Amino acid sequence: MAEDRILRVRALLDGVRAQGRAALTAPEGKVIADAYGIAVPGEELATDVEEAVAYAARFGGPVVMKIVSPDILHKTDAGGVVVGVEGAADVRAAFHRIVENARAYDAGARIAGVQIQELLPKGQEVIVGAVTDPTFGKVVAFGLGGVLVEVLKDVTFRLAPVDADEALSMLDSIRSAEILRGVRGQAGVDRWAVAEQIRRVSQLVADFPEIAEVDLNPVIATPEGAVAADIRVILAESQPPPRRTYTRDEILTSMRRLMQPASVAVIGASNEPGKIGNSVMRNLIDGGFAGDIHPVNPRADDIQGRKAYKSVTDVPGEVDVAVFAIPAKFVASALEEVGRKGIPNAVLIPSGFAETGEHELQAEIVAIAERYGTRLLGPNIYGYYSTWQDLCATFCTPYDVKGGVALTSQSGGIGMAILGFARTTKTGVSAIVGLGNKSDLDEDDLLTWFGEDPHTQCIAMHLEDLKDGRAFVAAARETVPKKPVVVLKAGRTAAGAKAAGSHTGALAGDDAVYDDILRQAGVIRAPGLNDMLEYARALPVLPAPKGDNVVIITGAGGSGVLLSDAVTDNGLTLMEIPPDLDTAFREFIPPFGAAGNPVDITGGEPPSTYEATIRLGLEDPRIHALVLGYWHTIVTPPMVFAELTARVVAEFRERGIEKPVVASLAGDVEVEEACQYLYERGVVARLRRRGERPRRTRGDRPALRRRQRALTFVTPGVFSPARLADPLPRMAD
């Protein structure tokens, strides 16, 4: 059955192509709809007035009449649609009017006739469609439809194909989901019927990659079913060339030698200060790299006390990584030598490739690398750090604080901002990697490696684009269950919609698709650079909450208000304090304080009050997370607060009671030491300076459920544990 429908659709599409067309007519769209079980109303193609009258009479009620022309894509714009036509006289008049409007719209348009379609009952209009995204390939879309679809833009996306459960989940992922369930006495729609329309469209585009866009708009959804009033299908002008792919084992093998090398060659090593080759050599040597370091320079015998080689082919033994510090014009010939030497990784620091318009030069080095099986990192990068190997293969400042955070960036400038943040906050990192032009190695290779790396607990990535969105999603799905992945996606444009020929295509802007599919992959999307870095720093520290109940304990009422806003703005629940717990808190706070939530112990209380209330919050199993608001007083100095908080949290963790505890410290430089002390002991803390207000994190859709290791927090200066947006149901590979 499936083979028969594919053969039917294949013959139809081949015929359309043979005529030099990209857009299918409505009758051709119906052939596809019938083949895939996409519900559409009864219809006929009338080539003259009398046929139109006969077909309308056969349907026995009001009909919709539409122009059928391979040259008119948007029928409504051409005045080619009339709704609710009934009776022979009206049918004749509508037929002539539609044809006249079409000819006025495009005098040269080929007109096949007028489609006579039975009028569907009133219902909720939704849109179901699919589009070819430049990053993720075939993507299926669902949202509220009709004439306002491009205004409301209440649409959600998934990778195609989707299964029945994934399709059904899309109905709950739009902002107007309640409308579909029924509001103010109106019945809800047949959700299963709508989901089936989504699933079948997704299967269609998965089966036929040459289909660029499919548009069912509107789909009339009622309690009894869902029928597409119109189907539009557009073919792609061309297919992108296939990208070379590597198996998981191949990726891990090459990445292991890149991140844990025993031998590094520096091509372009130099004795001259100020040269990139000099800086790379100094960082490798001064950083304490225990492996072999081989300088390569045809004009030197000795570089920084080490024997220099005229060519990398002269280096004895195996080499794991070749770091390039030579001008772009010399890279290709040197890469040939690297390939002949059998070196598996080349780190290309030089700029002057695709980023400056030298696409042919970049294509040349990619071809050389593929011929020899050498993986390329870069070009146009600052290098990389692998701290647990004491490896600093970069011309930038060294960094040696070992830890569990892997940081990557597509931009050199962002990479240095990341380095500066790590240095300022003393963040322990497992690696810092520049990706630059991503001529070969990219985020999915790094995700695959860091997902298995025992030194890495959290991965944070700045990216401007993805070369292969599906490969990234596959790698993320493997990694997220083991460790959190945070992404800062720069560039919130709608460039992908420029060439769209359908409503779905017009809605599928780059950022809209990225947002949904990154969430579907289980990735945490950070709204800004500082947020990404703070998330990465905190996620390995915080345990996941076992429920939704958050309690705020604060020494200042104003701080409690800000913290309450931050909690609720980010999808968390301020716990309704039960009477017995309210009484228990009141035993520790002065009469002029305030129980409830936030619990305001007031600013003049001694350390014992902070300790008693924190203990109560950790002891009560109904409380799932604590947010602490501290402001600097002499009665309870910052380090006293930090020490008592860390001590109590550690005591409860030893007893097996682990809850996320986060702290917002108000003050100035005096509390910075306290923040660092808390962070080092598993309590996320940050200084909030006077006047700094929290802001909402980006994200239109509420969180759905928490996951192990999936905990995020929000706002500069005011932290609260927040439920990570639930990865939407698993997508098809």
Buried (B, 14 or more C-beta within 10 A) or exposed (E): EEEEBBEBBEEBBEEBEEEEBBBBBBBBBBBBBBBBEBBBBEBBBBEEBEBBBBBBBEBEEBBBBBBBBBBBBEBEEBBBBBBEBBEBEBBBBBBEBBBEBBBEBEEEBEBBBBBBBBBBEEBBBBBBBBBBBBBBBBBBBBBBBBEEBEEBBBBBBBBBBBBEEBBBBBBBBBBEBEBBEEEEEEEBBBBEBBBBBBBBBBBBBBBBEBBBBBBBBBBBBBBEBBBBBBBBBBBBEEEEEEEEEBEEEBBBBBBBBBBBBBBBBBBBBBBEEEBBBBBBBBBBBEBEBEBBBBBBBEEBEEBBEBEBBEBBBBBEEBBBBBBBBBEBEEBBEBBBBBBEBEBBBBBBBBBBBBEEEBEEBBEBBBEBBBEBEBBBBBBBBBBBBBBBBBBBBBBBEBBBEEBBBBBBBBBBEBBBBBBEBBEEBEBBBBBBBBBBBBBBBBBBBBBBBBBBBEBBBBBBBBBBBBBBBBBBBBBBBBBBEBBBBBBBBBEEEBEBBEEBBBBBBBBBBBBBBBBBBBBBBBBBBBBBBEBBBBBBBBBBBBBBBEBBBBBBBBBBBEBBBBBBBBBBBBBBBBBEBEEEBBEBBBEBBEEEBBBBBBBBBBBBBEBEBBBBBBBBBBEBEEBBBBBBBBBBBEEBBBEBBBBBBBEBBEEBBEEEEBBBBBBBBBBEEEBBEBBBBBBBBBBBBBBBEEEBEBBEBEBEBEBBEBBEBBBBBBBBBBBBBBBBBBBBBBBBE
